[in-house]
Amino acid sequence: RPRIRAQTITCIANLRQLENVKQQWGLEHQKEGPDVPTMAELKPYFRFPIGCPINGVYTINALSNIATCSIAGHSLD
């Protein structure tokens, strides 16, 4: 159980980082709400690759929507 909690916390931290990077990308490229960056466009902003520790799939979504993980319970509030 503690391992599952740690994995959930790590995934949520990754989603927060993804959101921050996504917003930075939007500011630097004069993008707005409906624009959706690709992971390739965001890659230069990361020091190392991010991903869900239990192999969930991240969906970046538009700037106006938060990034999500395919694993239930792995989400930003």
N, C-alpha and C positions, 0 to 999 in steps of 0.2 A: 504493500500500500504506500509506504513512503516513496518508493521509486516511481510509482505512477504519479504521485503528487509533484515530485521533482520534474518529471517529464512534462507535465501540464504547465508548470511554472516556466520552464524553459521555452516551451512553445509560445506561450503568451508573451514572454519577453521578446522572442523573435518577431512576433506579429507587431509589437510596438515599434521595434526597430524598422521593420518593413514599412510601417505607416510613416515614421519620421523621414525615411529615405524617399518615400513616394512624394511626400509634401515638399521636400527639398528639391526633388526633380521638377515638380510642377512650378515652383518659384523660379528656378534657374532657366526653364524653357518656356516661360509665360503660358503655362497650360492652366486650364480651369476645370471645374467640377466634372464634366462628362468625359474628360480625357483619361485614357487608361495607358499607363506605361507598360512596357514589356519587362520581363526579368532581365533581358539583355541590356536594356536601357538603364536599369537600376544597378546592375552589377558593379560599375565603377565606384559606387558609393559604399560598397561593403568591403570591409577588410578581409573577411572570410565568408565563404558560402553559408547561408542560413537555411534551415529546414526543420520540419517537425521531427523531434527525436524518436517518434514511433511511426515514421513514414507517412504521416498525413500529407495531403497536398494543399499547398497554399494557393489561394486565388487572390490576385492583386486587387482587382476591381477598379472602378473609376476613382478619381481623386476625391469625389464627394461621398464615397462609400468606403467603409473600413475593410481592410484585408481580412480574409477568413481562412480557416483551416478545415479540412474535411473531417477531422476527428471531433465527435461530439464533446462538448465541454471545453474545447480549446478555442476560446474566443475572447475578444476584447469586450469590455463592458460598454 
